[in-house]
Amino acid sequence: LGFAALSVRLRWLTAGGAAAAWVLGVSSAWAFGWIGLAALFAPFLVATLLGKLPGAKRAEARSMRQVLCNGLPAFVGIVWSLSVRGDAAEGLVWFLGALACLGADTCATEIGVRYGGRPFRLVGGGRLQPGESGGVTLLGLLGSVGGAALAPAAAGVFLRAPLAAVLLLTAAGVLAALLDSVLGASLQFRGRIRETGEATEATRVLEGTVERVSGWRWLDNDAVNLVTGFAGGAMALALMQLL
């Protein structure tokens, strides 16, 4: 509870975002103990610190919707583990895969936007502006690997898990983050503010009315994070069958 209050005070999270994060943290501890807390907070803390680096505009506090879209896939692993008919090990794998995706996507964005230069579009080729969805950079890809490894490595320390397991979970996170870029380049909503002509990926803005240019209106960045988080959990379960 104290950490949630500190997050609000430091403007990392809104009050609603902190409440959602608190529920996720308590649930993680209930299901997995220190393993769950370590896996949850490793990507969150690293991503937050990266967000304070120079080179990009100051990030706004994360809202409840953002926290839920990023955290709900991991929460499914918690419910799976606690379910009467669920397999605790499979629930943990799903949980770690979803968090690996979260870490990969966030670190790739924070590093790629600041230091990666103009990104390449994964779908259709061409260049994008830094920060625009659907592109990748070399430094961003390297950042995604490091970010994907955070949750599996943190859990692996407590579990004394084999390196192969950590690497497979990391791979699941990287693959899911690449799916994020594919969706961002192809189906994610893109609009234009009617009054100013400015391009935006938000469906609603204070500056005026957003007109659709391409993509599905419901598939904004938060929705993409939700979809790819589920993909990370599923990929983790599939890849762990290789052990």
C-alpha positions as CSV (number, residue, x, y, z in Angstrom):
1,L,0.0,0.0,0.0
2,G,2.9,2.3,0.8
3,F,4.4,1.7,-2.6
4,A,1.1,2.5,-4.3
5,A,0.9,5.8,-2.4
6,L,4.5,6.6,-3.3
7,S,3.7,6.0,-7.0
8,V,0.9,8.5,-6.9
9,R,3.1,11.0,-5.1
10,L,5.8,10.7,-7.6
11,R,3.2,10.9,-10.4
12,W,4.1,7.5,-11.8
13,L,0.5,6.4,-11.4
14,T,-2.9,8.1,-11.0
15,A,-4.9,7.1,-7.9
16,G,-7.0,4.7,-10.0
17,G,-3.8,3.3,-11.6
18,A,-2.2,2.8,-8.2
19,A,-5.3,1.0,-6.9
20,A,-5.2,-1.4,-9.8
21,A,-1.5,-2.0,-9.4
22,W,-2.0,-2.6,-5.7
23,V,-4.6,-5.3,-6.4
24,L,-2.3,-6.9,-8.9
25,G,0.6,-6.8,-6.5
26,V,-1.4,-8.3,-3.6
27,S,-2.7,-11.0,-5.9
28,S,0.8,-11.8,-7.2
29,A,2.0,-12.2,-3.7
30,W,-1.0,-14.4,-2.7
31,A,-0.5,-16.7,-5.7
32,F,3.3,-16.9,-6.0
33,G,4.8,-15.2,-2.9
34,W,8.1,-13.4,-3.3
35,I,8.5,-14.9,-6.8
36,G,5.4,-13.1,-8.0
37,L,6.4,-9.8,-6.4
38,A,9.9,-9.9,-7.8
39,A,8.7,-10.8,-11.3
40,L,6.0,-8.0,-11.2
41,F,8.2,-5.2,-9.9
42,A,11.3,-5.9,-11.9
43,P,9.9,-4.7,-15.3
44,F,7.7,-2.0,-13.6
45,L,10.7,-0.4,-11.8
46,V,13.1,-0.6,-14.7
47,A,10.5,0.8,-17.2
48,T,9.7,3.7,-14.8
49,L,13.3,4.6,-14.4
50,L,13.8,4.5,-18.1
51,G,10.9,6.8,-18.5
52,K,12.8,9.4,-16.5
53,L,15.8,9.5,-18.9
54,P,16.3,12.6,-21.0
55,G,15.4,12.5,-24.7
56,A,11.6,12.4,-24.7
57,K,8.7,14.4,-23.3
58,R,7.8,13.7,-19.7
59,A,5.4,10.8,-19.5
60,E,2.0,11.3,-17.8
61,A,1.0,9.2,-14.8
62,R,-0.4,5.8,-15.9
63,S,-4.1,5.6,-15.6
64,M,-6.3,2.7,-14.3
65,R,-7.1,1.8,-17.9
66,Q,-3.4,1.6,-18.8
67,V,-2.5,-0.5,-15.7
68,L,-5.4,-2.8,-16.4
69,C,-4.6,-3.3,-20.1
70,N,-1.0,-4.0,-19.1
71,G,-1.7,-6.1,-16.0
72,L,-4.8,-8.1,-16.9
73,P,-3.0,-10.7,-19.0
74,A,-0.7,-11.4,-16.0
75,F,-3.7,-11.5,-13.7
76,V,-5.1,-14.4,-15.8
77,G,-2.0,-16.4,-14.8
78,I,-2.7,-15.6,-11.1
79,V,-6.3,-16.8,-11.4
80,W,-5.2,-19.9,-13.3
81,S,-2.8,-20.8,-10.6
82,L,-5.3,-20.3,-7.8
83,S,-8.1,-22.1,-9.6
84,V,-9.3,-25.4,-8.2
85,R,-8.8,-27.0,-11.6
86,G,-5.8,-24.9,-12.6
87,D,-2.2,-26.0,-12.7
88,A,0.0,-23.7,-10.5
89,A,3.0,-24.2,-12.7
90,E,1.2,-23.4,-15.9
91,G,-0.3,-20.3,-14.2
92,L,3.1,-19.1,-13.3
93,V,4.4,-19.7,-16.8
94,W,1.5,-17.7,-18.2
95,F,2.1,-14.9,-15.6
96,L,5.8,-14.7,-16.5
97,G,5.2,-14.7,-20.2
98,A,2.7,-11.8,-20.0
99,L,5.1,-9.8,-17.8
100,A,8.0,-10.6,-20.3
101,C,5.9,-9.1,-23.0
102,L,5.2,-6.0,-20.9
103,G,8.9,-5.6,-20.1
104,A,10.0,-6.1,-23.7
105,D,7.5,-3.6,-25.2
106,T,8.1,-0.9,-22.6
107,C,11.9,-1.1,-22.7
108,A,11.9,-1.3,-26.5
109,T,9.8,1.9,-26.6
110,E,11.7,3.8,-24.0
111,I,15.2,3.0,-25.4
112,G,14.2,3.0,-29.1
113,V,12.5,6.4,-29.0
114,R,15.4,8.1,-27.2
115,Y,18.4,6.5,-28.9
116,G,17.3,4.3,-31.8
117,G,16.8,6.9,-34.5
118,R,14.1,6.6,-37.1
119,P,12.4,3.2,-36.8
120,F,11.6,0.8,-39.7
121,R,8.0,-0.2,-40.3
122,L,7.6,-3.9,-39.8
123,V,4.7,-4.1,-42.1
124,G,5.0,-2.6,-45.6
125,G,8.5,-1.2,-45.1
126,G,9.5,2.4,-44.9
127,R,10.4,4.7,-42.1
128,L,8.4,6.1,-39.2
129,Q,8.9,9.0,-36.8
130,P,10.4,8.1,-33.4
131,G,7.5,7.2,-31.0
132,E,5.1,6.2,-33.8
133,S,3.6,2.8,-33.4
134,G,4.5,-0.1,-35.7
135,G,8.2,0.4,-36.1
136,V,11.4,-1.1,-34.7
137,T,15.0,0.0,-34.3
138,L,18.1,-2.0,-33.6
139,L,18.6,-0.5,-30.1
140,G,14.9,-0.9,-29.5
141,L,15.1,-4.6,-30.3
142,L,18.1,-5.0,-28.0
143,G,16.1,-3.2,-25.3
144,S,13.2,-5.6,-25.8
145,V,15.4,-8.6,-25.2
146,G,16.6,-7.0,-21.9
147,G,13.1,-6.0,-20.9
148,A,11.7,-9.4,-21.7
149,A,14.3,-11.1,-19.5
150,L,13.5,-9.0,-16.4
151,A,10.5,-10.9,-15.0
152,P,11.7,-14.4,-15.9
153,A,15.2,-13.7,-14.5
154,A,13.8,-12.3,-11.3
155,A,11.5,-15.3,-10.8
156,G,14.3,-17.6,-11.9
157,V,16.6,-16.4,-9.0
158,F,14.0,-17.5,-6.4
159,L,13.1,-20.7,-8.2
160,R,16.7,-21.6,-9.2
161,A,15.2,-22.2,-12.6
162,P,17.4,-23.6,-15.5
163,L,18.8,-21.0,-17.9
164,A,16.9,-22.6,-20.7
165,A,13.6,-21.9,-19.0
166,V,14.5,-18.2,-18.5
167,L,15.6,-17.9,-22.2
168,L,12.4,-19.5,-23.5
169,L,10.3,-17.1,-21.4
170,T,12.4,-14.2,-22.6
171,A,11.8,-15.4,-26.2
172,A,8.1,-15.4,-25.6
173,G,8.2,-11.8,-24.4
174,V,10.2,-10.7,-27.4
175,L,7.9,-12.5,-29.9
176,A,4.9,-10.9,-28.3
177,A,6.5,-7.5,-28.4
178,L,7.1,-7.9,-32.2
179,L,3.4,-8.8,-32.5
180,D,2.8,-5.5,-30.8
181,S,4.7,-3.7,-33.6
182,V,2.9,-5.7,-36.3
183,L,-0.5,-4.7,-34.9
184,G,0.7,-1.1,-34.5
185,A,1.7,-1.0,-38.1
186,S,-1.4,-2.6,-39.5
187,L,-4.5,-2.5,-37.4
188,Q,-4.0,0.0,-34.6
189,F,-6.1,3.2,-34.8
190,R,-4.6,6.2,-36.4
191,G,-6.4,9.5,-36.6
192,R,-6.1,13.2,-37.3
193,I,-7.3,16.1,-35.2
194,R,-9.8,17.9,-37.4
195,E,-9.2,21.4,-36.0
196,T,-5.4,21.3,-36.3
197,G,-4.6,18.6,-38.8
198,E,-2.2,16.9,-36.4
199,A,-1.8,13.1,-36.5
200,T,-2.7,11.2,-33.4
201,E,-3.1,7.6,-32.2
202,A,-5.5,8.7,-29.5
203,T,-9.3,8.3,-30.1
204,R,-10.1,11.3,-28.0
205,V,-8.1,14.5,-27.4
206,L,-8.7,17.8,-25.7
207,E,-7.6,19.8,-28.8
208,G,-10.6,18.8,-30.9
209,T,-12.4,16.0,-32.8
210,V,-10.4,13.0,-33.9
211,E,-11.2,11.7,-37.4
212,R,-10.2,8.2,-38.3
213,V,-7.4,7.8,-40.9
214,S,-6.8,4.0,-40.6
215,G,-7.1,1.1,-38.3
216,W,-9.8,-0.1,-35.9
217,R,-11.1,2.7,-33.6
218,W,-11.2,0.3,-30.6
219,L,-7.6,-0.9,-31.1
220,D,-5.6,1.9,-29.5
221,N,-2.2,1.4,-27.9
222,D,-3.7,0.2,-24.6
223,A,-5.8,-2.4,-26.4
224,V,-2.8,-3.6,-28.4
225,N,-0.9,-4.0,-25.1
226,L,-3.8,-6.1,-23.8
227,V,-3.9,-8.4,-26.8
228,T,-0.1,-8.9,-26.9
229,G,0.0,-9.5,-23.2
230,F,-2.3,-12.5,-23.7
231,A,-0.1,-13.6,-26.6
232,G,3.0,-13.5,-24.4
233,G,1.3,-15.8,-21.9
234,A,0.2,-18.2,-24.6
235,M,3.6,-18.2,-26.3
236,A,5.3,-18.9,-23.0
237,L,3.2,-22.0,-22.4
238,A,3.9,-23.2,-26.0
239,L,7.7,-22.6,-25.8
240,M,8.0,-24.2,-22.4
241,Q,6.8,-27.5,-24.0
242,L,10.3,-27.6,-25.6
243,L,11.9,-28.4,-22.2
